[in-house]
Structures are given as C-alpha cells and as structure tokens.
Amino acid sequence: MTLATAVGVERRGDVDEVNAGIGQLCQLLQVVAAVWDYSTGQCVDLDSMVGRITTNLRVEFAEEFREKVRKHTRAALREKAEAGYVTGGLVFGYDNVRIGKGQVQRQINPAEAAVVRDIYERAAAGDGARSIARALNAAGVPKPRAQQGRRDGSSMSTVRAVLERPLYRGVVVYGRTAKAYDRELRRVRPGTQREKGQIPRPEETWLRHEVPALPDYRRGACGAGRRAADRSAHPLPRIRREGRARS
C-alpha cells in the first residue's frame, strides 16, 4: 500500500501488503485524509482501539503467510537444484531448454561457448582483461547481455566474470546467497532501508555438483586450467592485471 505524503490526499491499497508497524501507520495517517483497504472496500480504522488491533493482526498474519510461501519456494528451488535442473536465468554460453513442467536444463550454445573458450585460452596465454575485452569487441563476437544502464560490449569486468564463474569450470554451486525480506534482511544489514536483498549463506549449506566444463581441459586447451589432484574444482587461470605505467 502506497501512502501519500501530501495533506488531504486519499490513497487506496490492500492492507495485507503493509509491511510497516502499526505505529508507523498511525504517524502516516497524520498526513493523509484516509487509508482504504482494497480487499474489503472499506476505510481502515486506526482511530479506535479495536480498529488498530484488527489492522495490526491482519498485517502480522499477512507477513506470516508470506514467510511460509518463501520457505516453500526455497525448498522447491533447492529440490530442483539437487535434481540438476536450472533454478536461475540465462547464462552466457548456454541456452535454457524446457524439458517438462517446471524442469529446465542448460544446453551449450556453440557460438557463445566458443567465446568463453577463447577467453580462457587468452587468459592462460597471459593476456590481460583489457586486452581480451578489446580483442573480443574488435572481432564482433557474441557477448553477454549488458546490464541495464551499462554500455553494450565486452569489458574488463565481463572477462573477469567469465573467468570467475564456477559453472564454466564444471562446478554448479547453488545456495551461496539467499533473498531476504524486511526483518530477516535488517538482522543481517542493520540500518538498511531496502525491503529485500541478497544475504550470504554459510558455505556448509551450499549445494555443489559437477557438470562438463565448457573449456576443454582434457585436451589442454586452457593451459592453466588443468585439474589439480588435491582440488575438487578446476583451478582458475591467473589473469595478468593491466594498468598505466608509472612515470
């Protein structure tokens, strides 16, 4: 429910969407003429004790219901991840293919996969992130979709993101972060004004399973990417950092 900040403005909304405490609602009422509940079509009564108690109970029950939905959603997503299905969005180098209701698997996109392999090979050969990005842009090869408000094209951060993604090295990691709302988010990030955000999860709760690596390590295509005997994942190619020479 969105409340006006100007005196005399009447707003309508669903009281079940209110996340603020009853005290905040009472303060907001001082700057609005009325608050309406769409679910009942009635004006919310915060002047009487009965009205305040009823509104507060509805808010608390609505929050409890949303928390139950979140827990069921997290459990369902983890179950999909354990079965090897995709739980997120598109990843550069792969296509998401639906094989059944609620079941999506990744299939290699040949054109994009060739770009990923090229990045690993160049990094293994000692090229820096800026040089790799410049070469990719000059070649006009496929590139990851730019984030909103950012310039289209490969950049140093794009190259580093590719080299740091465990999926390309044959390891799927699920559950490193979790979406948190309201009280749960404020417990981790005190003082935040956001209503939702990502919070880190303990490493012992992460889910890992191996998939074929996109760069062909078996043929030694990525010289710095051979599997180490004492590690469970392919090592990351060391990328040379480029910068301005000091005078």
N, C-alpha and C positions, 0 to 999 in steps of 0.2 A: 504494500500500500504506500503510495507516494503522498506526502503531506505538503501543503503549500507553505510557503514562507512569507506570504503577504497576508495582512489582516483582511478579513472579510471574504476570503476565497473559500469556496466549498469544494471538497475533494471527495471522490468515491474510490473504494477499493475493497479488497477481501481481507477481513481482519485476520484470517488464518495465515496470511502472508507476512504479518507483522513479526519482526524479529526483535524489536525494541522492547524494553521492560515497560511495565505499566507506569512507572514514574516518568519515563521519557514521553510516553503518550500524553500524560497529563500536562506536561510542560508544553508540548506541541499544540495542545488544544487552546492554549492562550493566544496563538497567532492564527488560528483558523476558525471559521464560523461553525463548521460541523464536520464530522467524520462519518462516512457511510460505509456499511458492510454490503458488498455485492451479493454475498451468499444468502442473506436474509432480506435485503432490500430495506433495511431499517437503519436509522441513525444510531451510532454507537453511543451508549450512555456511560459516561465517565464522571458524571456529576454525583450519582448516588453510590452508596457502598455496594449495593447489590450489582449495579452495573459494572463497577470496577472489578469486583471479584469474578463476575462472569466473563468479562473480557480477558482478564489475566489467565483464567483457567483455559479458555479457548486457545490463547497464544501458546501456553505450555503444552497442551495436548497436541497442537499442530506441530510444534517443534519435536516432540517425542515421536510422532508419526513419521516426520521427515528423517529422523535419525534411524528408524527401523528400515526405511526404504534404502538409505545409504548403506547400511550394513548388508542387506540382501544383495544390493548391486555389487558391492566389493567382493562378496563371496562368489557371486556368479562369474565375475570377471576373472577371479583367481582360478576358478574351476576351468574356465576356457583356456587360460594360460597354461595350466597343468596338462591340458589335452593337446597343447601345441597350436591352438588357434590364435589368430590375431586379436588383440584387445585394444589396439590403438588405431591411428590413422595411417596414411600412406608414408612409406619410407623410400627415399630416392634409391633406385636400383631394383625396386620390386614393384609388382602390381598386386593389389588385393583382389583375390578371386573368391566369390561366394560359392561354397560347395553344398550348403544346406541352410536351413533356417538357423540364424544366429551363429553360423560357422563360416569363418573366413580364413583362408590360408594365403601366404605370400608365395608368389611365383616370380622368378627372376625376369626382369626387363632387360633384354640383351643390350639395347643401346645405352641405357643408364648404367648397367653393370660394367660395361667397357670403360666408362668414365671413372668409376670407383677403382677399378683395377689400375687404370693409368695413374691415378693419384697415388696409390700405394707404391707403384713401381718408381715413380718420380721421387717420392719421399725416401724410398730405400736407396736410390741413387745419390741422395744428398741434396736434392733441390729444396729450396725454402718454400714456405707457404705462399709468399708473394709471387715468386717465380712460377709456381704451379698454377696459381689463380690466373696470372697473366697469360700463360700458355693455353689454358682452357678457354678463356674468353676469346683469344685470337683464333682458336680453332673452331669456335662456334658450336661446340658440342653441347648435348643436353646438360642442364644444370638444375640443382634443387630449386623449388619454388621459393621466391623471396618472401620474407615476412612482410606483413602489412606496414607500409610506410618506408620500406627499405628499397634501395636500388636493385634492379634486376641484374643478375650476373654473379659469377663466382668471385669470392673474396678470400682473404686470409682466414677469416673465421669459418667460412664454408669448408675450406680444405681441412682445417683442424677438427671441425665437427665430424667430417667423414672418417678421419684417422682415429678419432676417439670413440666412435660408436662400436660397442662390442658386437652388435649383430653382424657387421661386415667381417669380423674376425671369427665368426662361427659360434657366438655365445649369445643367447637370448636371456636378458635379465629383466625380470618383472617384479614390481613392487618396491623399487628404490625410493619412490615418493608416493604420497597419497594426498588426495584432495581433502581439505579440511574446511569446515564452515564455522563461523561465529565463535562460540565458546571454545571449541577444540582448537581453532586457529589462534585465538588470543592466548591460550595456555602456552603455545609454542612461541608465538610472536607477541609478547606483551606490548600494548600501546598501538597496535596496528588498527587502521580504520577500515581495512578491507573486509568484505563479508565472506570471501572464500579465497583459497590459495593452496599451494602445494607445500607439504611439510615432509622432511626426510623421515624414512623408516629405518629401524635397526637392520643391520646387514644380515643378521641371522634369520630374518623373516623374508629375505629376497628369494625369489624362485629363479633357478638357472637351469637351462638345458641347452645342449649343443645342436647346432644345425650346420649344414655345409657352409664353409667360409666362402665369401664372394671372391676375394683374391685367391688365386690358385697357389696355395702354399706348397702343395705336394710337388709341383714342378719347379719350385724355387723362383716363381715369377716375382715374388717380393722377397728380396734377399734378406731383409731384416725381419721378416715375418715368419720364420721357421718356428715350429712348435718346440718349446723348451721341455726337457724331460721332467723337470721338477715343477711345472706350472700347469694349471688346468685350462688355461686360455692362451691363444696366440699372443706373443709379445707385440707391442706397438712399435712400428717403425719410428725411429728418432728423427724428428724433422729439424732441419737447420733453421735457426731463427735469423731473420734478416733485419738489418736496421741501418740507419745512417752512420757512415764512418765518422769517427771523432776527428776533429782537426787538431 
